[in-house]
């Protein structure tokens, strides 16, 4: 997909050399403006409390452009089609097809060229459809921000479309609003934001209007800066716009999402195999041409024969076999609640040996609950929950996620007889106190002040604590012990609030001064708990050779606790701040041994994935937020869920219909089955074709005629390819899906070089059999009487027109076709074929049918058209012995390669 032109990016950004190219940076204006006082920040942005004038706003929109995050150039369908054609295998097949048509002398040349054209059309069509689907990501970004903002211009507030916002605009925010750009808070009251989509934090984050120190490392940590894409949970604020459009933090992510995705493990594997075959051709085809040209002095015929050899070496059915395997895998995976958007990702899923996952919603329930309500020594206490429930029930304003978690315990509504309580007053939250209180009239007629807030703040207002119904003074020694108990809760990853109360003399109005001499009742502790399926799914993925790494924007304590509960042992943690100071090489080394990464920005996640890929790991990533989109895009396989934001779903390769790693585990197994079957075709076709062409080289050196005519080579290749069409339906041995199956060109090359010559051994025994037993070395060999008329007028000046040549070529044609087809069943498994492992019935039936066709063709009506002649009766017992010894030898060599762990 298109990337944004560099001209729209901030001019004052200098790319850090340690980061990967194309990685967007935060605008330096964010930190600079955050470190200024409110009036200085307005002056820096050439604005004021009354906002901009309309004329100035119009001028700035011309300078900075509209406040949109997706202005990319969309590819035309023609461009996508051309890109789909730029593939080494596609180009090779097209070249060979053109040469076949240009030099066609027989129908078989046209058939061979036509077959290659069909395979090209199938492969190109598949990629074209995939690319067209991916081209809609930026449109989703645009749709996300089609809202309005309240802006102050010339002293009056009004609603304008978000796209018309410019740097320097003063905006008003209230509960439920989306942050319209990257902004600096000028003034606020109880401002809490939901920014899980950017940082992964489950809890609301409070923002303030205080000046920030200028030494902050990450703008995400700035307390007076808010980012486009987050939303207001509660409170109000006035802010000034710092950056808009592509210069915002979300805009930099849009650039990353709309760039063309990098080649995945599957793409690199297919390309690597294609070039491997091209290298084989570059050596063998010229050799065949030169040997036949110099030995037989018929250069035109040598060229056609060399062309047939090139076609014989080409795995022309690879695009179709891959497409069928992937499509069938996608259907099977859809039944297991995994929807595949990009078919290539199926193999990547199976090859994946590292799974990076977000914490919130994947390992956890993405739903904050009240996990503990305990007294000061952390023993469960219903009285603490009762006070917390009354406080949350009677407070005014928008309830945050913590209040909602408390109020989910609705049984207290009846047990406490809420109707018998009434609210007297409320002391709202503020930054200096870090707590809030409500005062209720109790059924007994008294007033009770119930306070909740940050433990360190509540402690300072308490003079005593309650334990098991008794109250005790909070002297300094006891206070340290109480803080130690609270610290243990925090260290366990809980978000902790203290609960205190005070029975007061009734009065009409209460103030902050009344939050004194309170009694500490205990604590309420909140957590986004792990899913029940997370631990067994992680254990299952580990047994399948997949390492789990957690990449989150949340803090270390919470993340450590969740990881511990799902069975991930954490030795050390890497933070986003530490990653910022690492080179790519240092990060790759650290990422390999680290399980938990915390306080990450979206681009930190992307860097980690690229670092792991740089050391040869095949990386999957699971995420569902805006902050996950860049990582989803760059991973070998990006995985999201159907409840994710649109941007994450567009960037993903696969969608889980159920947000569970257990569902993903089934997808991994299916991906490995698909790749195992693709690898079967590659091994079978490449090794067999290589063996045949190796045989051609030897035969060309001493035969007075061609070892096999071009039409026979193409027919042999076509029939053999047809026998492999049912490979996508084949069974896969359990051992083949136990561990990740990445591409290995060295393994494929070893398989070709060791298994291919096995067929050549028996090709040469067939040569000797035809030469000495059936006298094919005698160019004057007379055909049987019934075939005599066919060769009566043959010109002896052309040795290939003799009966001896026809008989030799027919004998090798049949032996080559039958051995290739039979050996499919040896190559498809590392076990003993037919005994320990059997192919699918479709593959068995097709193999048997092709072998019968091979036996029938020499004596069929089609035989003369192909240049085949009937074979002597005693040829067939010798062929059976050849097949038997071929199977045994290939099995022995295969077992030896497996024991050496070379395949």
N, C-alpha and C positions, 0 to 999 in steps of 0.2 A: 504494500500500500504506500501511498505517497507520504513523504515526510514534509514538515513545514519548512519553508525557506528560512535561511539563517537571518534574513533581514528583519524578521519579526521578533527575534529574540532580544533580550536586554543587551545593550551595547557595552555595558560596564561589567559584563561577566567574563572572567578569564578562566578558561577550563583548567582544572587541576590536572597535572600530568599523571597523577597516580590513578585517575579514574578512567574507565573505558570510554572510548570515543562515542560521541553522540549522547552522553549522559547529561541531562539538563541539570543546572544548578539552581539553588534558591537565589532570588534577586537579593543583591546586597542591600537594597533599600530597606528590606524588612528589619534587619538587625540595626541599621543606622537609625531608622525612624523610631524603633522601639526604645533606643537609648536616650531619646530626647523627651523633654517635658511636652505636655499636650500642645501648648501654644507654639513651642519651637517646632514640633512635628508639623503643625499646620503651615508654619512659615516655610519649612523645608519643602513642602509640597505646593507652595505658592497658593495657599488657600486661607480661609478664615472661618470663624464660628458661623457666619451666615452662608457659608458654602461658596460656590462659584457663580459667576454670572452666566446667563444663557449664551452670550457671545463667546466667553472663554471656554465653556463646555463644548460648543460646536467646534472651536479651534482645536481643542485637545482630542476630540474624536477623530479629527483628520490626521493628527500627529500620531496618536497611539493606536488608532483603529478601534473597531467595535469590541465590546467585552464578550467575546465568544472564544471558545477553546477548540473549535474544529473548523479550520478554513483550508483544509488540505485539498490538493488536486486529486480528483477521483479518476482512476484509470478507466479508459474506454474498454469496451468488450474486445475490440481488436487488439489493444495493447496486452490485455490479459491472455488472449489467444497466442500472441507472439511469444510472450514469456513462457507459456506452457510448452512451446515447441523448443525452447532453448535448453535441451537436455541431451547429454552425450549419447545415450542409447537411441533416442528419437532421431537425432541427426545421423547416426551410423545406419539405422534401418532405412532412412530415406535415401541416403547415398547408395546403399546396396540395391534398393528397389529401383531407383532410376537407372543404375547400370544394368540391372536385370532386364528392364523393359527395353533399354537402348540396344542391347546385344542379343535380344531374344531371337532364337532360331527354332525353338520348339515350344510346344504348349506348356511344358513343365517350367520353362523359364518365366513364362507369364504367370503361372500359378504361384511360383516362389515369390515373384515380385508382388503379386496381389496379396499374398498372405502377410507380407511385411507391411504393406499399406494399411491393412485391416488392423494390425497390432498397433501401429502408430496412431490411428484414429481413436482407438479405444483408450490408449494411454493419455493422449493429449486431451481428450474430452473430459476425462476424470479430473485432471489437474485444473482445467479451465473452470469447471463447476466449483471446485474448492476455492479457487482464487476469487471468483465472483461473490461467493458467500462472505468471504472475509472482508470485502470492501465496504461493509456497512458500519464499521465500528465508530467512525467519527460522527456519523449521523446520530448515533445513540448519545454521544457526548452533547451534541447540540440540544437534543430533546430534553436532556436532564436539567438544563438551566433556562428553559423558556418560562421565566417568572418575572415578577416586577420587584422593585426595591423602593423603599421610602427614602427619597433624597432631599436634602435641603439646598435650595438654590435661591440666591438673592433674598435669603432670610425666611423663605416659606417652604414648608414640607409638602411634597407631592409624590405620587407614584409614577415611576417611569419604567419602561422595559429594561431588563438587565443589560441588554446589548448597548444601551446608551450611556452606561456608567463610565466615568473617566477618572484617572488618578487626580486626587485633590477634592473629589466630591465628598460631602459630609452626608452620612447616612444614619438613619434611625433603625434600631433593632428591638424586637420584642419576642416573647415566647412563640415558638412555631416558625419563625422566619428562617430562611436559608441565608447563610452568609453570602453576599452578592459578589465579593471579590476578595483579594487579600487586603485586610484592613488593619488599622491601628486604633485601639480603643482609646477614646478621649475621656469619656466618663461612663460609669455603669453602676448598676445596682443589682446585686445577687445574680450576676451573669454566669450561667452554666451552659456549656456547649456539649452537644453530642458529636464527637469526632472519631467514632470507632471506624468509620469508613476510610479515614486517612491513617490512623495510628493503631487501630486494633484494640484500643482501650475500651473495656466494657462500661466503665463508670463515667458519669458526666465530669467534665473538666471545667474548673472555674477560671474565669478570665478577670483581669483587673485593669485599672487605668493608671497603675503606678509605672514609673520609669524603670526600665530594665537595664542591668549592667551591660556594657558593650562587649564583654568577653564571652557571651553565650556562644556555644559551638553550633548548636542546631536551632534554626528558627522554629522548629516544632516545639521547642521548650520555652519559647517566649510567651509569657503570661498576658501580655497586652496586645498580641497579634492573633487575628483569627483568619482562617483560610476558606477560600471558595470551596464549596462542596460539603461543609459542615453545617450544622443547624443549631438554633437556640433552643435549649431545653427549658430554661426559665430565666426570668430577669429581663432587664432592659439595658440599652446602651446607646451611646452616640459614638460614631467612629468616622475616621477619614480613610478614604480609599488610597492604598499605596500602589498596587499593581492591578491591572486588568488583563483579560484575555489570555494570550499565550505566555505572558510574563508571570502569571499566577502560578502557584504550586501545582494546581490541577492542570493548568495549561501545559506545563512541562511534561506532565504525564500523558497528555493528549498527543504530544509529539512522539513520545515513546511508543504509544499504542498504535499510532497510525503509520509507523515505519514498517517496511516489509519485514516479516518475521525472519530471523536467521535460519540457516539450514539446520534441520534437526538430525538426530542420530540416524533416522531412517533415510533421509535425503542423502546424507553423507555416505551411508552404506551402499545404496543403489548406485550412486555416482562412482564410488570406489570400485564396485564390482564391474561396472561398465568399462572403466578404464583398464582394469585388470584384463578383461577379455580383448580390449583393443590392443594392449601390449602383446598378448599371445598372437593376435592376428598379424600385427606388424612384423613379427618374426616368421611365422609359419607360412603365410600367404605368399610373400615374395620368394621364400625358399621353394615352395611347391611350383610356382610359376617358372623359376629359373631352372630347377631340376628337370621339369618336363620339357621346357623349351630346348635346353641344350641336349638332353638325351634323345628326344624324339624329333627335334627340328621342325615342329609344327606349332609355331608361336601363337597363332590365333586360337588354336584348340587349347594350348596351354593356358592362355588368358581366361578362356571360359571355364576351364577346369579350376583355376585358382579362384575365380569368382565364386564357383560353387562351393569351394572349400571355405571361403569367407562366410558365405551364407550358412554353411554347416556349423561353423564355430559360433555363430550369433545366436544367443538365446532369444529368438524373436518373439516367443510367447511370454516372455517375462512380464511385460506390461499387463497382458490379459490375466495371467496367473495371479499376479500381485493384486490386480483390481478385484478379481473374484474372491481371493482369500480375504482381502480387507472388507469387502461388502458383506460376505457371509459372517465374518467376525462381528461387524457392526450390528447385524440382525440379531445374532446370539447375545451380544452385550445389551441390546435394548431390552431383551427379556429379563435381564438381570439388573435393570434400573440404571444402566449407563448409556447415555445417548452420545454417539460419536459425531462430532461436527466435521472434523477433518480426518479422513480415512487413514492417512499416514500415521496419525497419532496412536493407532492400535498397536503397531509394532513397537513404537516408542514406549508405550505403557508396559509391554512385556519386557523390554530391554532395560527399563528403569531400575537402577540400583540405589538411588537416593531419592527419597520422597521428602520434600520440604513442604511443611504445612503451617498455615496460620493457626493460632491457638483458639481465638474466639470463634465459636460456632462450629468448628471442626472437631477439636478435642473437647470443647466445652459445649454447654447447652445454649450459649448465647442468650442467657436469661439469668439475670442476677437474682439470687434468692437469699433469704435470711438463713444463714447456715447455723449460727449459734446465738443463743441468748443466755448469758451466764453471769454469775455474780463475780465479785472481785478476785476470787481464786479460781475462776474459770469452771465452776460447777453450774450445770444447767439450772436456771431459775425462772419460773413462770412469771414471777413478779416483775422481772426486767422486761419481758415481752409485753406485759400488760401496760406498763408505763409508756413503752415505745409505741404501742398501738394507739393509745390515747393521744400522744403527741402528734403522730402522723395523721390521725383521723381529724383532729380539730384545726390543724394548721391550714392557713388560707393559701391561695396561689396554686400554681401548677405543681403537682406532686412529681418529684424526681424518681428515678428508678429505685432508690433506696426506700423512699416512702412507700412506693407501690409494692416492694418486696415485703415490707412489714404488714401492709394492709391485706396482703394475700391470706394472712391468718385470720380469716373472717369469722372464725368461731368465737373470737373474743367479742364480737359485736353483740352477741346474745349473752355470753358468759359474764361480760362486764356490765351488762344492762346499760349500753351506751346512752339510751334515752334518758337515763337518770342523771347523766352528767350534762353539764352545759359549759360552753366556752365563755370565759370571763374576759380574757385579753390574750394578746400574742406579742412576743418580743421577737421581731424578725432577725434573720441571719445577717451578719455583716462581717467583712474581712478581718477587722481588728479583733473581734471576739471569737470567730470561727465556731459559733454555736447559735441555736435558736431555742425559744421556749414558748410554751403555751401555758396559760393558767386556766384551770377548770374548777367549776363548783362541784364538789363531791356529793354523793347521796346523803352524807351526814351533815351537809350544810357548810362545810369549811371550804377553803380555797387551797388548791395544790398547784404549785409551779413545777412543771415537768420540762426538764432541759435535756437536749441531746446535742452533741457536737464533738469536735476533735478532743480526744482524751487529755492531751496536755493542757488545753484551755479549760476544760471542765474541772480537772484536778485542782487548778489554782483557785477555783470558786467554791470548793468543798472544804468543810471543816471536819467532816466525819464520814464514815462509810458504814454500810449495812452488810452484815454477814449472818445468815441463818436466823434472821429475825432480830438480831441484836445490833446495836450501833456502837461504833468505836471511834475514838478521836484519830484524826489523820496527823500524827506527829511525823517529823522528818524521816525517822527510821522506817516507819510503816509506809510512808509515801514512796520510798525507793522500792520496797517490796511490791507495792501495787503497780508501779510503773514497769517492773520486771515482768509481771503477769501480762500486762497489756502488750509489752514488747514481744512476748512469745506468740501472741495472737497475730501481730503484724508480721513477725518472721515466718509464720505459717502461710502467709500470702493473703490474709483476710483484710478487707477494708473495714476498719473498726470505728464505731462511734460509742462514746460513753453516755450512760443514762444516769441522771441525777434528779433529785426532787427536793422540794421544800414546802412544808405546810405553813401557810401564811395567814395572817390576820386579814379577813376580807376587806378589800378596798376596791374602788371602781376602776382605777387605772394602775398599770404596772409598767416599770421601766427596767433598763439594764442594771440599775443599781439594786434591783431586787434579786438578781442572780448571784446572791452571796449566801454564805453559811449554809450551803446545800449539803445534802447527804448523797454520797456516791452509791448508786444501787448496783451497777454492773455494766456490762458491755453487750452490744449487739454487733455481730460479725457477719459480713456479707461476702459472697463468693459467686462467681459464675462457675458452677460445678462441672466436673468432667462428665461426658456422656457414658452411659453404661457400656456402650459398644466400643469405646475408644481403646481400653486396655486389651481386650481380646483381639481387636483388629490389628493393633500394633504388634502384639505377640505373633499373630499369623503372618504379617508382612515380614517380620524379622526372620521367621523360619523359611520364607521364600527368598531370602537374600536381599531384602530392601531395607536400607538404613533410614531411620526416621530422624529428621531434623526439624526443630520448631523455630519459625521465624515470626516474631511478633513485635508490635509496637508497644506492647504493655510493659509493665515494670518487672524487675527481676524476681522479687519475692513472690508475687502472684504466679508468675510463669513457672518458677521452680516448684511450687506446691502442686500445680496442675500436672506438670511433667512427672513428678514423683508418684502421683495417684494413678497415672496411666501406665506406669512401668518403665519410664525413661530415666535412666541413671545419669545424673548431671554432675560431671567433675568440675567443669568451669563454664563460664558464660562470657559471650562476646557482646558488647554493647555497640549501638550505632556510633557513639562518640569514638570508641576505639577503632572501629572499622574506617572511619573518616581519615584516620592518620596512617592507615596501612596502604602499602603498594598492592597492586594486583597479585604479585607473586606471594607476598606475605599473607594476604587474605586467603589465597588458595591453600597454603599450608595450614593456616589456622582453621579454615572452614572444614577441612577434612577430618579434624579431630574434635570439633565442637558440635554438640547436640542442640544447645539452646542459644538463640540470638535474641536479644531484647532491645527495646527502645530503637527500633529500626524505622527508617523512612522507606517509602516505596522504592527509592533508587538504591538504598542499602540492600534490600531484598534482591533486586536485579543483579547487583554486583556479586552477591554471594552465589547466586545460581551460575553466573558466568564464570566465577572463579572455580566452582566445582566442575563445570564443563571443561575448563582449560586443563584439568588433570585427568581427563578421560572418563569422568562419571556421566552417566545418563540420568538427567535430573527431571523429576516431576514436581509440580507445585500445585497445592490445593489452596484456593482462596476465593472470597466472595465479595470483597469490598473494592471501593475505588482504589485504595492504596495497594491492592494486590494486582491490578491490571498490568503494570509494567513487568512484573515477575512472571505472570501468566503468559505474557507474550513471548518472553525470551526462553522459557523453559522448553525442554525437549517435548514435554507433554504438559499443557496447562489444563487443570481440572477445576471446574466450578460446580455450582449447584443451581437447581432451577429457581431457588429463592434469592439468588445473588442479584446485585445491581446489574443493570443492562451492560455497563461497560465491562464488568468482569466476565459476563457470559459471552460477550463478543470476542474478548481476548482469549478465551479458553478454547481448547481443542476437544474437550469432552465435558459433558454435563451430567452430574449425578442427580437422579430423581429423588434420592434420599441422602441427606447429608450425614453419611456414615462411612467410616473407613472400611467397614466390613464389605460394603457394596464395592468399594474401590478394589479390595483384595480380589474379588471375583473378576473384575475387569482386568487386573494384572494377569491372572491365570489365562484368561481368554486371549489376551494380547500375545502371550508366549506361545499359545497353540497356533495362532495365526502365523507368527514369525517362523515357528518350527516347520510349518508346511511350505512357506515361501522358500526357506532354506533348503528344503528337500528338492524343490524344482531346480534351484540354482546348482546344488551339488550334482544332481542327476544329469541335468542338461550339459553343464559345463564340463564335468569329468568325462562323460560319454562322448561329447563332441570332440574334446581334446584328444581322447584316445583314438577316435576314428581318424582324425587328421594326422596324428603321430604315425598311424599305420600307413596313411597315404604317402607320407614322406619316404618311408622305407620301401614301399612298393614301387614308387616312382623311380627309384634309383636303378632297379634291375629288370622291371617288366618292360617288354617291348611295346606294350600298349598301356592305356590309362587303366589304373586299378579299378576305377568305377566311373562311368560316364556322368556328366553333370546332372542329367535328368534323373539318374538313379540316386545320386546324393541328395537332391532336393526332395525326391519322393520318400526316401528313407527318413530324412529329417522331418518331413511333414507327418508321416505316420507315427514316428516316435513322439513328436510333440503332442499329437492327438491322444496318445496313450496316457499323457500326464495331465490332461484337462481335469480329471476328478481329484487331483491332489488337494484342493481346498476342502474336500469332504473327508479326507483321510483321518484316521485315529492318530493320536499323539501319545507316546509313552509317558507315563507319569514323571520319569526321570528328566524328561526334556522340559518340564515346566517348573522344576524345583527351584532353579536359580535364574537370575537375569540372563537374557540371551542377547548380548550386544553383537553388532557386526564385527567380524574379524577377517580382514582380507588375507591375513597370513594363514588362518585356518582353512579358508576356502582354497587358497593357492596350494596348500599342502595336500588337501583332499584331491584337487585336480591332478597334481603331479604324481601322486601315489596310486590313486584309484584308476585314473585314466589309462595309464600304461597296462593295467591288468587286462583291459579289453584288447589292447594291442598285442599282448602275448598270444591270445587266441585268434586274433586276426591273422597273425603270422602263421600259426598252425593251420589255419584255413587256407592261407596262400599256398603253403607246402602241400596240403592235401589236394588242392585243386591243380597244382603244378605237376606233382609226381603221380598221384593216384588217378586223377582224371585227365592227365596228359595235356593240360592247358598251355604248356610251354611249346607244344607243337602247333605252329601257326597253320599247318596244313591238315590239322585234325578234321576228319570228316564228321558232319553231324549225322544223327540217326536218319534213316531213310525218310521218315515222315517230315523231317525238317530240312531235307537236302535242297528242296526247291527254293527255300528261303535264302540260302547262301550260294546258290549256283552262279549268280551273276556278281557276287561280291568281288571287289577289286583287291587283290592281294597287296597292292601298293599302299593300301590303308589297313594296317594290321588290326585296328579296332573293329573292322567290319567282319572279322573272321568268327567262326563258330567258337574257336578256343577263347577269344576275348569275351564273347557274350556269355559263355559258360562260366568263365572265371568271375566275371562281374556279377553274374546272378548268384553264384555260390557265396560270394562275400556279402552281397546285398542281403540275402536271407539270414546268414549267420550274424551279420551286424545288427539287423533289425531285431532279431529274436533275443540276442544277448543283451542289447540295450534295454529292451522292454522288460525282460525277466529281472534284470539287475536292479530295476526300480525297487523291488521288494527287499533287496539286501541293503540298499543305500538309505531307505526311508527310516531305518531304525538302527540303534546301536546294539540291539539284541540279536538273537538267532531268528532269522526270518521264518515265517510260516509256523514256527513252533512257539517261541516266546512272545512274538508280536506279529499280528496279522493286520493287513491293510483293510480299509473300508471295502464294503462289497462293491461299491461303484468302481474303485480303482482296480480291484481284482477282475471284475467283468471286462473293463476296458482293456486291461493288459492282455487278458486271454483272447479278446476279439482281435486285437492288433497282431498278436502272434499267429492266429489262424489266418488272417489276411496275408501275412508274410509267407506262410506255407502255400497259400492258394494262388498268389499272384503269378509265379513263374509259369503255371500251366493254365492260367485264366485267359479269357479273350483280351484282357487289358495288357497282358504280358508283352506281346510283340510291340505294342505302342511304346512301352517303356524300355524295350530292348532286352527283355528277360526271356530266357528259354527254360523249358522243363529240365529239372535236375534228375540225374540217375538215381535209381532206388537206393543203392547202397550209400548215397550221400547222407540220408536221413539218420541212420544209426550213428554215423560219425558225428553228425551235428548234435545228437543227444548227449554223447560223451563230452563234446565241447561245452555244451551248456552246463553240464554237471560240474566239470572241473573249473569252469569260469566262476560259478557261484561259490564253490569252495574256496578258491584262491582269493576272490574279492572279500569274502567273509573273514578270512585269516588276516588279510592286510588291514581291513577295517578294525578288527579287534586289536591288532598291534598298534594302530594309530590311537585308538581309544585308551589303551593302557599307557601309552606314552603321553597321553593328554595333549595330543596335537590337534584333535578335532573335538 
